[in-house]
């Protein structure tokens, strides 16, 4: 009975992870892709996406859930890249330049996001999601009208033909894979971008170290119970804002790393799916709204991308249309988020219900029918 | 007094951080700025120097290229300070020189016959209407939507907003 209960608990805890693993493994054979190809693709995508997903961890530690507001940081990174391309700063210096341009913008946007979320405690996720839409409008106004008219853009190749506003597609040839190509390690048939992985490793070490600092401990205290943390003298609102600012700054850097690997930027839409993708990856990795770790990041990125790699070809092979696989990919991405949130809500309600039952049980055990407060 | 001192110290640290921040930005701009060097091997219009009949030219540590009279090629470089090494096929003579490109100049025309003849300056600004560097068809188009590989709408400007009722 206990073993059955444990299995049930494990399945409910890691439902998304299990579903993804099973579906991905089942899709590998019909896709017809070689294992070497899939592994190489996974290595590339791990380097491309892990930083962005790690950016989600600190707000979860601070009890603010999945930070859909990280899109704000992605927009800041994109603005930095636009200026790097405009001024013709190439190579890894161009990426560092873009990050340094994006940093103050992401700090400012993170502060706004944190302040707004403090006004909407308990509803941070939906608030961040809608805030991202709002800031995206301002970003579009800035890139479409301000750049080239108010702020001079010297590189006419990136301007729209009317003379102001940035083109829909920004070719980032000067900075394309600049971090990845600094040191490419060849291991058999695989190429590993050492510097990109070193940056990700440094971030992981930072996260582990940060959790042990006073601020990190404060964040965890705030995440567990804001009222208790407040009573203990922790500045709750300030701590929450700092968590969001760090997350937004990391998202800015993560978006630069992501786009340098892609090699081109959809000026008006590259940031749209950043939050969704990162959240889906983290949830697929076995994390929840309240609990996440570095291991969840890597498991999630590997599983989600393994699915992305094999699903179009599996769809082609099984249904005769690659579009089925593409639709499946979208469906599974959004589905992972929905399933995870539903499971989280269900578990929260069940835990609350169990707690109430426990209280009632304790009260009746005392022979007092009026309740446990007596 | 102690409080003021602490305040001043904090201000000093912040000021240093701002200076370091700006210094890194400027350093990245100086060392990462990309220039295009057009390597030219043509006669002077006034006949003051003649194109070189066969040579190899190497910019920095890039791969060297062979040039014959009338040839023109380009080299992409980052940063301002560079070296050029010219080896003449006729007598095996090697000419080496260092030069500094103006920061604001994206493209310069470097005349190798001028360099070999010892005429200074041997490079001059070259301005053209840049070819499309960010055209929709340039580079691999990949969607960022859930890791997809299908290109989104490559038209200029953002897609029209969807009206929600």
Interface residues (C-beta under 8 A of the other chain):
Chain A: X45 X49 X85 X87 X88 X89 X90 X91 X92 X93 X94 X96 X97 X100 X101 X140 X144 X155 X156 X157 X158 X160 X161 X165 X167 X168 X169 X170 X171 X172 X173 X174 X176 X258 X262 X263 X264 X266 X267 X268 X269 X270 X272 X273 X274 X276 X277 X280 X304 X305 X308 X312 X326 X329 X330 X333
Chain B: X21 X24 X25 X27 X28 X29 X31 X32 X33 X34 X35 X76 X78 X106 X129 X130 X131 X132 X133 X134 X135 X136 X138 X139 X140 X141 X142 X143 X144 X145 X146 X147 X148 X149 X150 X152 X153 X154 X155 X156 X157 X158 X159
